[in-house]
Every structure is written in structure tokens, then in C-alpha cells.
Amino acid sequence: MAKNEATGTRAGAISRMEGYVDGGGFEADLARRVAIRTESQKFPDADAIAECHRYLDGEMATAFAAMGFTSKVYENPIKGQGPVLLATRIEDSNLPTVLGYGHGDVVRGMDEQWTKGKGPWVTARDGDRLYGRGTADNKGQHTINMAALKAVMDERGGKLGFNAKFMIETGEEAGSKGLKELVRANAADFAADVLVASDGPRVRQDRPTLSLGCRGAMNFDLVCDLREGGHHSGNWGGLIANPGFLLAHALASIVGPKGELLVEALKAPPASTAVKEVLADVEIDGGSEGPQVDDWWGEPGMRPAERVYAANTFNILAFTTGTPGRPVNAIPPKAIANCQLRFVAGTDTSEIIPAIEKHLADKGHDLVKVLPPPAINDGTFGASRIEPDHPWAMFVRGSIQRSSNTKPAVIPSTGGSICNDIFTDDLGMPAIWIPHSYASCSQHWPDEHVLMPVIRSAAGLMAGVYWDIAEGRGVPGR
């Protein structure tokens, strides 16, 4: 197909986006969005769902309408879960269609624990940091992408140069419940040639990053429940078993003293040569205030980047026995460990729980049971990715390098999890993620923030990617 005619330039679109950030437009848009308390972890609370509707029906639909998109809000097929918006702009059926994604929901505000600004719902600038719940995860990230679409459209005289759809869901922090069923039932509405979206952190704040998928997550509890009530630690110590010790020994049989997985069935399938090659120059850096990588921890024989982007990891999220914070002289009756396996694509998820149960039985830990977690901590996501040499991966990688004059980091999977399999498996499209945050942004914690230099960099990268798609040169299938 011939190149689309444009009245402006690629540099002009990038300049528009840099002006959007430098001139305060980004902060103004994000302030309105952060102020809407879209706490999906409070579902099925009616007020929380109403806030999510307010985000979609008001803020998002209005912003997309100003860009010439039509919006539709879909009710979640699972009662008590959040709605989903799809904004659509079709310019020519012969042009490629690019799907965007963002999630308008956030984790709980944790209002009383914030130390910056006026709490989670009011953005606050402190030097290069912009604080507020959702600034990094994910309101700030989809705000940049939406603005970049508009910048390209304005630079091209009102024509985007490709078809665009943009999904905003409101239940990602609650496990995206119902999203798969909704998309499957409306597959034609969400159909596109490629997903280009943003979530998660860069590998290093000064290095643009391209992610080709995500690890999956499965949460479960290991429970040792021996009896009703606690009993005096002096009178009964040495006479009755302590569930805390039994559970601790069971956990230590799953992960060794240096973080290595001891259950063969839980390990990741071998990484491909292509995956190892793209990770060869990737270094993990959480910034000056982030934690330092423990080189001695994790799967042996792997570099840190391979351990987080190409391996499976078992973690204890919480371990409870007795009365933490107010201990008493009693042997507790029960111990619970909230656990999680993060896994890469190719892992047989149907074997995870059976493998743990068999391992515990083989090791003599028959008093420890595997149970599903409470619904609020379900957190289950599938794993999926595309290969580093996929045509769309190569195209976006080249665009980012052109804009930044820097070789971007390419990672096969994000360390965290998101609903990537809906796009790759259910909708059958390649998924490309360009993260706009950094590893120490405090997402899911008080004082969440973004770094404005990263945001300014991301603004130019996204304008460049959308411009290059509009130009058509090298776009897969054109």
C-alpha cells in the first residue's frame, strides 16, 4: 500500500508530545484521573463499581470523543466485577488496526500510609517524581498512549493513518475477572492486527524497554491446621506439634536456602536461543532508592534477567501463625502461608497444584494441605508471549531505537502478570508492551509515583511508534 500522505512530520509529532508533558498537559489530565477512586480490590462494593463507571463513562469516553472515537461500555458478565470500555476509530478498512489497552482500576489507596503530597487521590510533584495512586499503574501509562495517538492525528492534519481501538478495563487489580468471557463474546468488536500497550516497568529507568508477553501467576495457600484453639506453651511445649514449624519445613522443601526451586515439575521449560540472546545485555536496576539484586538468590546458572523474565519463581506472600504483633505464650493451632507461582509461557498449569501435593506427600509433609486462596487474593493470570523475531516485534523495536537513538531492552515476558493471553490466544494477535515506569515506582504500595524524565521519554517513543505505523513503511502485512 502506498504511503499515507501527511501534512506534518515525525519530529513534529514527537515535539507535540514533549510539549504535552513539559507544558503541564499530562499532569492536568492525570490529576483528574487519579482523583477518581477506582479501587477494584473493593469489588463487589457498589460504590467501587460506580467509581469505575465514572472513570469510563465520564473521563475516558469524553477524552476519546475529543479524538474522534466512538465508545461503548460493556457490563462485566460476572456480577460484582468492573465494566470495560472500547473506544473505536475506523478510518479505512484497508488500513491496519491497532488495539490499545489500559486499566483504569487501582489497588487500595492505603490513605493513612502515604507520606507524600495529600494522599493517594491528589497528585503531588516533588522534583522529578509525580505521586498519586495509579500514576504508574496504570492511569499514567494509558494517558501517555492516548495523548500520543492525538498528537500524531493532529500532526497529520486530523487523520491518524491507521484504524485504532482502545480497551480500558477496570478489574485488572482484581484479576481481570470476566474479561476473557466478555472479549470472547464480542471478539469482532475487539479484533485488531496488533496490540500496542503499556504497563509495568522498564528494566532500567534510562533504557527504553520492549516486552513481548508476560508471566502467568497462580496463587494458593499452604495450610497446616492441627486443632481447635491454642494451648499453653509451657504445659504443652514438646507434647503437641507446632504447625508453624511443620509449615516452615514444608516450605523449605519447595525452595532451597538460596532461592532455588526444589520441585522439578514447577520449573520453567528451557528458554529458547532467541530469548537468551535478547536477555544477554539486559541488566536489572531499580534505581538509587530501589533494592539491589541479590546475585546469590534464585535459580542457579541463570543471570538475574533470566531469573525474572525467563524462569518460574515460587514466593511466600504472607506467613501467619499465632497472633502476630501481640504474641501470647501458646502453641498456635494453625499456620497459613499465602503462596504464589509466577510462571512463563509453556508451563503446564494443570500440573502445578498436583505437583505440589505430590511433593508434600513424598517428603512426608502430609499435615500440610494445598487450598485455593480467598477470592480477594485470587490473582490468577495466564502466561503468553511472542518470539523476539516476530515481524511486529522487530518493527516496534526499530521504531523505538530510531526515536531514542538507543538499543532498547527486549524482554520475552514481564516479571509481573497481566491479561496478555486474552490478546494472543483469544483474539489471535501479537502483543507488544512498551512500559513507561521503573522498578521502584512503589506501585501497589503507598507513595506510588512516576518519574517525569521517563514519562517525557515515553511520550516521544509512543508518538514515534504511532507515526511509523501510520507511514506504513515496514509495517507487517502492508
Residue, then its C-alpha position, 0 to 999 in steps of 0.5 A: m500500500a502506498k504511503n499515507e500522505a501527511t501534512g506534518t512530520r515525525a519530529g513534529a509529532i514527537s515535539r507535540m508530545e514533549g510539549y504535552v508533558d513539559g507544558g503541564g498537559f499530562e499532569a492536568d489530565l492525570a490529576r483528574r484521573v487519579a482523583i477518581r477512586t477506582e479501587s477494584q480490590k473493593f469489588p463487589d462494593a457498589d460504590a467501587i463499581a460506580e467509581c469505575h463507571r465514572y472513570l469510563d463513562g465520564e473521563m475516558a469516553t469524553a477524552f476519546a470523543a475529543m479524538g474522534f472515537t466512538s465508545k461503548v461500555y460493556e457490563n462485566p458478565i460476572k456480577g460484582q466485577g468492573p465494566v470495560l470500555l472500547a473506544t473505536r476509530i475506523e478510518d479505512s478498512n484497508l488500513p491496519t488496526v491497532l488495539g490499545y489497552g489500559h486499566g483504569d482500576v487501582v489497588r487500595g489507596m492505603d490513605e493513612q500510609w502515604t507520606k507524600g503530597k495529600g494522599p493517594w487521590v491528589t497528585a503531588r510533584d516533588g522534583d522529578r517524581l509525580y505521586g498519586r495512586g495509579t500514576a504508574d499503574n496504570k492511569g499514567q501509562h494509558t494517558i501517555n498512549m492516548a495523548a500520543l495517538k492525538a498528537v500524531m492525528d493532529e500532526r497529520g492534519g486530523k487523520l491518524g493513518f491507521n484504524a485504532k481501538f482502545m480497551i480500558e478495563t477496570g478489574e485488572e487489580a482484581g484479576s481481570k475477572g470476566l474479561k476473557e468471557l466478555v472479549r470472547a463474546n464480542a471478539a469482532d468488536f475487539a479484533a485488531d492486527v496488533l496490540v500496542a500497550s503499556d504497563g509495568p516497568r522498564v528494566r532500567q529507568d534510562r533504557p527504553t524497554l520492549s516486552l513481548g508477553c508476560r508471566g502467568a501467576m497462580n496463587f494458593d495457600l499452604v495450610c497446616d491446621l492441627r486443632e481447635g484453639g491454642h494451648h499453653s506453651g509451657n504445659w504443652g511445649g514438646l507434647i503437641a506439634n507446632p504447625g508453624f514449624l511443620l509449615a516452615h519445613a514444608l516450605a523449605s522443601i519447595v525452595g532451597p536456602k538460596g532461592e532455588l526451586l526444589v520441585e522439578a515439575l514447577k520449573a520453567p521449560p528451557a528458554s529458547t536461543a532467541v530469548k537468551e540472546v535478547l536477555a544477554d545485555v539486559e541488566i536489572d536496576g531499580g534505581s538509587e532508592g530501589p533494592q539491589v539484586d541479590d546475585w546469590w538468590g534464585e535459580p542457579g546458572m541463570r543471570p538475574a534477567e533470566r531469573v525474572y523474565a525467563a524462569n518460574t519463581f515460587n514466593i511466600l506472600a504472607f506467613t501467619t501463625g499465632t497472633p502476630g504483633r501481640p504474641v501470647n505464650a501458646i502453641p498456635p493451632k494453625a499456620i497459613a502461608n499465602c503462596q504464589l507461582r509466577f510462571v512463563a509461557g509453556t508451563d503446564t498449569s494443570e500440573i502445578i497444584p498436583a505437583i505440589e501435593k505430590h511433593l508434600a506427600d513424598k517428603g512426608h509433609d502430609l499435615v500440610k494441605v494445598l487450598p485455593p486462596p480467598a477470592i480477594n487474593d485470587g490473582t490468577f493470570g495466564a502466561s503468553r508471549i511472542e518470539p523476539d523475531h516476530p515481524w511486529a516485534m522487530f518493527v516496534r523495536g526499530s521504531i523505538q531505537r530510531s526515536s531514542n537513538t538507543k538499543p532498547a531492552v527486549i524482554p520475552s515476558t514481564g516479571g509481573s502478570i497481566c491479561n496478555d493471553i486474552f490478546t494472543d490466544d483469544l483474539g489471535m494477535p501479537a502483543i507488544w508492551i512498551p512500559h513507561s515506569y521503573a522498578s521502584c515506582s512503589q506501585h501497589w504500595p503507598d507513595e506510588h509515583v512516576l518519574m517525569p524524565v521517563i514519562r517525557s521519554a515515553a511520550g516521544l517513543m509512543a508518538g514515534v511508534y504511532w507515526d511509523i505505523a501510520e507511514g506504513r513503511g515496514v509495517p507487517g502485512r502492508 
